[in-house]
């Protein structure tokens, strides 16, 4: 049971400390309890915690403006989680296109609420809730041509992760997103990019799609946006927005959440230029294990030994995470130091070597 965190270190109920390469599953990008984020939350909580969206919410417009500037898109709509962000994206695609079907990828993960679950592939979490709506066709990840073949006259949008996180950090071939964008343009279908895990600097850019120099019609965010304060968002291109009463949320984009997010963006803005160098350091340290890495988001396939490696790392003071298909997932805070990367990767390397 973790009871305390500071920077890249967390402490459990028995007083043991760990270097955290999980970061709340890519949430705590600024580390734990970053002083700037803590101060922003404390100051706003002392002024106004909630006022409802019947009124202008402090910081909300400022935050939306910054997200629009970073993304190159037009308008933001806030939520309380990544699943809610994807629900909003699905609703927006349906209401503006008038179409009802979606295309998503095998092994993709978009949430556990009903519409987001409909576009999530994993049978174990889908099947107990069938039938699901909207109808979704699943295609292999990384192959743009199968998307072209799957599009029908009733396809509203293609929904895809720039990097599949829950699947174990699966990185598609270079040019994949660009080709999917071109197909969507050709077929007059919206492109929704789920950047819940990859967004807000995780891959070394504000958004992973910026590596391919494209823009989606809608991008969904959460995880790293507010340093652990519950928040999500969608950002959409010009001309793609909800009309009055089509969507809403009582708590979404509240004053404290927006304050936390603005402080988070300030910190990420400072460390973003260093992410590429840290990524190279991590890649080099774990190069013996066929590491897949983009920014500070890494995966290694170690099969059935993954839980044992995870336990060995924990026993030696480093927290890591087993994702799907025997993939070890590493998503440390973006503020991690060179010394912490070396120390953490040393423990991970030793655990894999001894067990696998």
N, C-alpha and C positions, 0 to 999 in steps of 0.2 A: 504494500500500500504506500503510494507516494504521498508525502505530506508537505514537501517544500521544494522549491526550485529557484535557482539563480543562474542566469546565463545558460550555459550548456550542461549544467549539473543539477541533478535532482536527488533528493534524500528521502529514504523510506521511513516507516514508522519505528524502525529499530535503530535508526541513526546511520545506516549505511548509505554512502554516496555513490552515484553512478554518472558516467558520462552518457548523455542522452542522444542516441542516433535515431530515435523515433520521433521526438518532438511533437507528441500528441498526434501522431500520424500526419506529419507535414503541416501542423497547425502553428506551432510556436516558432515561427521563422525568425523572430527577434530574440529568441531565447526565452527563458522563464523569468517572468516578473521584470521585464526591462524597465529601468527607472522612468524613462520618458512615457511609456505606456501606463505604468502604475500611476504616475502623477496626473496624466490626462483623465484617467478613470476616476481617481479620487476627487479631483477638482470639479468634474462635471457632476459626479454623484452628490456633491455638496450643494450644487446649484439647482439641478432639475434631473430627475431620473426618467420620468415619463410624462408625456403630455398628449399623446394620441395623435394620429394623423389628421384629425380635424383642424389642426393648426400647423403652422410652419414649425418644423422640428429643428432645433439648433444643430448646426454642423452638417445637416443632411445635404444641402445644396453645395456646400464647399467640397464635401467628399465626392458627390456625384461629378462635379466639375473636374476634379483631379483624375478620377477613374476614366472619364471621357477623354481627357488629354493624354493619359498614358496609353489608352487602348486605340485611339483613333476613331472611335465610334461616336454615337450621338447622345444617348440618354441612358440613365441607370435607374433600376428599380431594385429596392432592397428587400431582403428576406432575413430569416433567422438561421438558415442552414443551407448546405449544398443541395440537399434533396428538394427543399422549397425553391431554391433558385432554378433547379431543373424543371420542377413543376411549372414555374412561371414561364420558362422558355418554351415548354411544350404547349402551354395555353396560348402564348403569344403567337406561336407558329400556326396553331390551328385556327385561331380567330381571324388572323390576317390573311391566311391563304384560303380558308374555307375547305381545306383538305383534312383528311383524318388519319392518314397512315404515316409511319416513321420507319427509317432505316437506322439501325445501330450495329455495333460490332460484337462478335463473339468474344467472351471474356471481358466485355466492357462493364463498367459499374457506374450507375448514375443516381442511385439512391434507393430508399426503401419505402417511400410513400407510393401511393398506387400508380400514378402516371409515370413517375421516375422508375418505379419497379418494372413497369411494362417495357421500358427500354433498357433494363438491366438483364444481362444474359444468364447469370449463374442459376442453374436449375434449382439448386437447393433452397434458394430464397425466393424464387419465382413460383414454383409449382404449387405450394400450399395455397396460393391466392388466385389461381386461375379460375375463370377467364379474366384477363386484364385488358384495360383500355388505356391508351389507344393501341390499335394493332401495330405490331412492330416486326419487321423482318430483320433477322440477324445474318450478317455476312462476315467472312474472315477479315481479321484486322490486318492492315498494311497492304491490301490489294484494292486499288481504286477501281479497277475495271469491274469487279463484282458489284460495286455500288451502282455503276452505270446500268448494269443488267437488271438490278433489283428495283430500280425506280419505276413506278407506275403513274398513271394519270392522277391518282389520289394520294401521292406522296407529298406530305407537307414539308418534311425536313429530314436531313441526314444529321444524326447526332453522334459525335465521335470525340474521344479523348486524344489530344495531341501526343500524349504518352499514357499508356494504360498503367495506372497506379496500383489498384487492387489486384490486378493480374500478376504483379511482380516487377513493375517498371519495364514494360515492353515498349521499345522504341521502334517506330515504323521506319521504313526505308526513306532516305532523303528524297524530298519531292512529293511524298505521299499526300500531304495536306494541300499542296498547291494543285495537284491533279484532282483531288476531291472538290476543291473550290471551283475549278474549271468545269467539272461535270455538273455541279449544282447550278452554275450560271447557264450552262448549255441547256439543262433540263428545266430551268425555272423552278428550282427547289431551294429552300432555305438551308443554310449550313449553320448548325449549332455546335460550337466547340465547348465541351465540358472541361473547363480549366479549374475546377474545384481544387484539384491537387497540384496542378502545374502552374497555376497563376500566381501573381504577386511575387515575382522574382525567383521562384523555385528553380527554373531552368537557366537562369542567368540573364533573362530578359523579363520585363514586366509580365509579358504573356508569351507562352511557348509558340504560338502561331507567328510571332514576330521573327522567329528564326527563318521562316519560309517566306517572309515579306508578303503575307496575305492578310485579309481581314475576314472574319466570319460575319454572318448576319446577326447572330446573337452569341455572346460568350457568357458562361455561368462561372461564378466565383464563390468561394467560401474559405474553408480552412485557414490559409495564411493571412486573411484580410484584416483581422483584428486581434492577432496575437493570443487567441484562445477565448476572447469574448465572443459569444455566439452571434454569427453574422454570415449572411450570404448576399449575393447580388447577381443580377443580370445586367449586361450592357448591350444595347442594340444599335444598329446602324440607323442613319437618317431615314425617316419615313416608316419605321417599324416600331410601333408603340401601342400601348393599351389606350383605349378610349375610356372616358369616365365610367367608373363602376365595374369595369371588366375584371379588375383584379385589385386586391388590397390585403392588408395585414395590420393587426392592431399593434404588435410589438416591433415590427420590422423597421430598421433604420432609426431606432430610438436614440436619444441624446448621448447616452453613455456608450452605446455601440459605435456611433459615429465618431465620438471623441477618441475611443480606442483605435479605430481604424485610421484616423488621420495621423495619430502618433505613430502607428505601425508603418504607414507609408513614409513618414519622415525617416524612420530608422532604416527601412529597406532602401530608400533612396541613397543613404550614406554607404551601405555595404554592397549594393548591387554591382558596382564595378569590380569588386574583389571575388565574386562568385566563380567566374571562369577560371581564375588561378587556383582557387580552392578545389574546384572540380578536377583540374589536372593533377593536383597533389594527391587527391583521393584515388583517382584512376591509377596513378603510378604505384601507390602503396598497395593496391589490391589487384594489380595487373595479372598476377598468377592465377586468378580465379575467373577469367573471362567476364569481367565486370561490364555491365551495361550502364552507362552514366550520361546524364545531361544535366549540367549545373550541379546542384547538390541533391540529386535524385538518382539513386543507384540501385541496381538489382543484380543478383548473382544466383544462378540456378544450382542448387546443391541437393535437390531431391529430398528423399525421406529423412535425411540427416538434419534438415533445417531446424526442427524443434530442439534437437540436442545441441546444435551450434548456438542457437538462441540462449539456451540455458547456460552453456559454458561461458558465453560472453557476459551474461548477467552475473554469474559467480565471480567473474574477473573485473566487474565494475563498469561494464558497457551494456547499454540497452539497445537491442536491435529487434527487428520485427519479421516474422514469417508471413509472407503474403501467399497468394495462390500458387499451386503447382510446384511446391518445393522451392520457391524463390525467396531469397533473403532480401528484404527491402531496407535501404538506408536513406533516411531523410532528415539529417541533422539540422539544427538551426543555421540560418544563413550567417549568423554572427560568429560561428565557430572559428576558433583560432587555428593557426598552423600547428601549434603544439598539440592541441586537442585532436586534430585530424590524425597526426602521427600516432598519438597514444591510442586512440580508438581503433584505427585501422590495424595497429599492431596486435591488439587483442583479438580483433575479428579474424585476421590472417592466421594467428596461432590456433584459434578455435577450429577453423576450417581444416587446417593442416592436421591437427590431432584427431579429428573425428572423421573426416572424409578421406 
